[in-house]
Amino acid sequence: MKTVTIIVPVYADWPSLADCIESLKKSVGPKHLVMLVNDCGQEADSLEDNIKKSIKNDKRFVYYRNPKNLGFVKTCNRAVFELDKTNNDILLINSDTKVTKNFLEEMLDLLSIDNKIGAVSPRSNNATIATVPLSEASQKGIVPEESYKIFTELKKRLPRYNEIPTALGFCMLIRRTVIDKFGLFDEVFGKGYGEENDFSMRIKQGGYISVLSNWSYVFHLEARSFTMKTKLELIKSNRAILDKRYPEYTNLVRSYIQAALVREEGGKLKRLGKNPLKLVRRLAGIK
């Protein structure tokens, strides 16, 4: 099995990051590398102290600090092209996640199945089209533990993986040769939101696909580093860039969600309410 460099961009919220680090300690094998990159937010010094204490004497982990705040996109690019000296495949994962047993092994296996698979994302409690159950994705009201319980049952009747219109930025495993060929994130997306969609569409145009690992699961707390106002502003401005570049993107997402809702809800759309197509539009970000 290939070796992976796991990159965790860090900005704020030590409690969530502490949970993320502990879950990685439990679930990541000794041959993989975990790289924590501090992006110099207001909590940079205290985060640095806590991180160093947490990973002390664990050879799987390395720590870096940006010279100044670069934003999420530039931090990922710096980690991949400057800080990582290996030829490993890359797993980008948010600091507000908690991984589960064998999540990485399963995702890596998918890369080995088909050379045209360029990126893989797992299922989660809060990750738009990767959410379990998908019908709750737009509400964000399901308890994470309940989502994971549903996942353990749902995965028994889902295929091992399926193609998706975009990998999910909270956790995405990327084939190194794809990065070598297409680059990583376009820095026009600044602090984040939309960069993974742009990347996924770019590699799709080059003949590669993104897939959802239906047998892998990673908990996602989501965006504790930004206020909701900042998040919504970033989403709006970056979505405009995405739609201009890829006018077909919205329809790809809408078609995927509509088919996935039927598949994952056992074909019973009536369980999704009186207007399932309205739910499809909300999940796809369509007003």
C-alpha positions in Angstrom: 0.0 0.0 0.0 1.2 3.5 -0.8 2.6 5.9 1.7 0.6 9.1 2.3 1.4 12.6 3.5 -1.6 13.8 5.6 -1.7 17.6 5.6 -3.7 19.4 8.3 -3.9 23.2 7.9 -4.3 24.9 11.3 -5.8 28.3 12.0 -7.8 28.3 15.3 -9.9 26.3 17.7 -7.5 24.1 19.7 -10.2 21.8 21.2 -11.3 20.6 17.7 -7.7 20.3 16.6 -6.8 18.3 19.7 -9.6 15.8 18.9 -8.3 15.6 15.3 -4.8 14.9 16.3 -5.8 12.2 18.8 -8.0 10.5 16.2 -5.1 10.5 13.7 -2.8 9.0 16.4 -5.2 6.1 16.8 -5.9 5.5 13.1 -2.8 6.3 11.1 -0.2 3.7 10.5 3.6 4.2 11.2 4.6 4.6 7.6 2.5 7.6 6.9 3.4 11.3 7.6 1.1 13.8 9.3 2.0 17.4 8.6 0.4 20.2 10.8 0.8 23.6 9.2 0.0 26.7 11.4 -1.4 29.5 9.3 -0.8 32.2 11.9 -4.2 33.2 13.1 -4.8 35.1 16.4 -4.2 31.9 18.3 -1.0 31.0 16.5 1.3 31.0 19.5 -0.9 29.0 21.9 -1.8 26.6 19.1 1.9 26.1 18.4 2.6 25.3 22.1 -0.3 22.8 22.3 0.6 21.1 19.0 4.2 20.6 20.0 3.2 19.1 23.3 0.6 16.9 21.7 2.9 15.4 19.0 6.1 15.2 21.0 8.1 12.0 20.4 5.7 10.8 17.8 7.7 10.4 14.6 4.7 10.2 12.4 4.0 13.9 13.0 5.8 17.1 11.9 5.0 20.7 12.5 5.5 23.9 10.4 4.5 27.5 10.8 3.8 29.8 7.9 5.9 33.1 8.0 2.6 35.0 7.9 -1.1 34.2 7.4 -1.5 32.8 3.9 -5.1 31.6 4.0 -6.3 28.0 3.5 -5.6 27.7 -0.2 -2.0 29.0 -0.1 -1.3 27.0 3.0 -2.3 23.7 1.2 -0.2 24.6 -1.8 2.8 25.5 0.3 2.5 22.3 2.2 2.3 20.2 -0.9 4.9 21.9 -3.1 7.4 23.3 -0.6 7.2 21.6 2.8 6.5 18.0 1.7 9.7 16.5 0.2 8.2 13.1 -0.7 6.4 11.7 -3.7 3.6 10.5 -1.5 -0.1 10.7 -2.4 -1.7 13.6 -0.4 -4.5 13.6 2.1 -5.8 17.0 2.8 -8.0 17.1 6.0 -9.5 19.8 8.0 -8.5 20.4 11.6 -12.1 20.1 12.7 -12.4 16.5 11.8 -12.2 13.1 13.6 -11.1 10.1 11.6 -12.3 6.6 12.2 -10.6 3.2 12.0 -9.4 2.1 8.6 -10.7 5.2 6.8 -7.4 5.8 5.1 -6.7 2.2 4.1 -10.1 2.0 2.4 -9.6 5.2 0.5 -6.1 4.2 -0.6 -7.5 0.9 -1.9 -9.8 2.8 -4.1 -6.9 4.6 -5.7 -5.4 1.3 -6.6 -8.6 0.0 -8.3 -8.5 2.4 -11.2 -5.8 4.7 -12.4 -8.4 7.2 -13.5 -9.5 7.8 -9.9 -7.8 11.1 -9.1 -9.4 12.1 -5.8 -11.3 10.3 -3.0 -13.5 11.6 -0.2 -15.2 9.7 2.7 -18.7 9.8 4.1 -19.4 12.1 7.0 -22.0 13.6 9.3 -21.6 17.1 7.7 -20.1 17.2 4.2 -22.8 18.2 1.7 -23.1 15.4 -0.8 -21.1 13.0 1.4 -23.4 13.5 4.3 -25.1 10.5 6.0 -28.0 10.5 5.6 -28.0 12.7 2.5 -31.5 13.9 3.2 -30.2 15.7 6.3 -27.4 17.5 4.5 -29.1 20.8 4.1 -30.4 20.9 7.7 -27.2 20.1 9.6 -29.4 18.9 12.4 -28.4 15.3 12.8 -26.3 14.3 15.8 -22.9 13.0 14.6 -23.2 9.8 16.5 -26.5 9.1 14.9 -25.1 9.8 11.5 -22.3 7.2 12.1 -24.8 4.7 13.3 -26.8 5.1 10.1 -23.5 4.9 8.1 -22.7 1.5 9.6 -26.0 0.2 8.3 -26.1 2.1 5.0 -22.7 1.0 3.8 -23.9 -2.7 3.7 -26.2 -1.9 0.8 -24.1 0.7 -1.0 -21.4 0.1 -3.6 -17.9 0.4 -2.4 -17.6 3.7 -4.2 -19.3 5.9 -6.7 -18.3 8.8 -8.9 -19.1 12.2 -7.6 -19.1 15.7 -9.4 -16.6 17.0 -6.8 -14.4 15.7 -4.0 -15.1 17.2 -0.6 -12.5 19.7 0.8 -13.0 18.6 4.4 -11.1 15.4 3.6 -9.7 14.5 0.2 -7.1 12.0 -0.8 -5.4 13.0 -4.1 -3.2 10.9 -6.3 0.3 12.5 -6.5 0.6 12.1 -10.2 -2.6 14.0 -10.7 -1.2 16.9 -8.6 2.0 16.7 -10.7 -0.1 17.0 -13.9 -2.7 19.5 -12.9 -1.4 21.4 -9.9 -3.4 21.7 -6.8 -5.6 24.7 -5.7 -6.1 27.9 -7.7 -5.1 30.7 -5.3 -7.9 33.0 -6.6 -10.1 31.1 -4.0 -8.2 32.8 -1.2 -9.2 31.8 2.3 -11.2 28.8 1.0 -14.5 27.5 -0.3 -14.8 26.4 -3.9 -11.1 25.4 -4.5 -11.8 21.7 -4.2 -14.7 22.0 -6.7 -12.5 23.9 -9.1 -9.8 21.2 -8.7 -12.3 18.4 -9.3 -13.7 20.0 -12.4 -10.2 20.6 -13.7 -9.0 17.0 -13.4 -12.4 15.8 -14.8 -11.7 17.8 -17.9 -8.3 16.0 -18.0 -9.9 12.5 -17.9 -9.8 11.8 -14.1 -12.7 11.3 -11.8 -13.5 12.0 -8.1 -15.2 9.3 -6.1 -17.0 8.9 -2.8 -15.7 6.1 -0.5 -18.9 4.7 0.8 -17.1 2.5 3.3 -15.0 5.2 4.9 -16.2 7.7 7.5 -14.7 11.0 9.0 -16.6 13.2 11.4 -16.7 16.9 10.5 -17.5 19.7 12.9 -17.2 22.3 10.2 -15.7 25.8 10.0 -15.0 26.8 13.5 -12.2 29.0 12.3 -14.6 31.4 10.5 -17.7 33.3 11.6 -20.9 32.4 9.7 -20.9 35.8 8.1 -17.4 35.4 6.7 -18.2 31.9 5.5 -21.3 33.0 3.6 -19.4 35.9 2.0 -16.6 33.5 0.9 -19.1 31.0 -0.5 -20.9 33.6 -2.5 -17.9 35.2 -4.1 -16.1 31.9 -4.8 -19.2 30.3 -6.2 -19.5 33.0 -8.8 -16.0 32.2 -10.0 -16.8 28.5 -10.2 -20.0 29.0 -12.1 -18.3 31.3 -14.6 -15.6 28.7 -15.3 -17.8 25.7 -15.3 -21.4 26.5 -16.2 -22.3 22.8 -16.2 -21.2 22.3 -12.6 -24.6 23.1 -11.0 -26.5 20.6 -13.2 -23.8 17.9 -12.5 -24.4 18.3 -8.8 -28.1 18.5 -9.1 -28.3 15.3 -11.2 -26.0 13.5 -8.8 -28.0 14.5 -5.7 -31.3 13.5 -7.2 -30.0 10.0 -8.1 -28.2 9.6 -4.8 -31.3 10.5 -2.8 -33.3 7.8 -4.5 -30.5 5.2 -4.1 -29.8 6.0 -0.4 -33.4 6.4 0.7 -34.3 3.1 -0.8 -36.2 4.6 -3.7 -38.8 6.2 -1.4 -38.6 9.9 -2.2 -41.8 10.5 -0.2 -39.7 10.1 2.9 -37.9 13.3 2.0 -41.0 15.4 2.3 -43.6 16.8 -0.1 -41.1 18.5 -2.4 -37.9 16.4 -2.8 -36.8 18.5 -5.7 -36.7 21.5 -3.5 -34.3 19.6 -1.2 -32.2 18.8 -4.3 -31.9 22.5 -5.1 -30.9 23.4 -1.6 -28.2 20.7 -1.5 -26.9 21.9 -4.8 -26.8 25.5 -3.7 -29.5 26.5 -6.2 -32.0 29.1 -5.1 
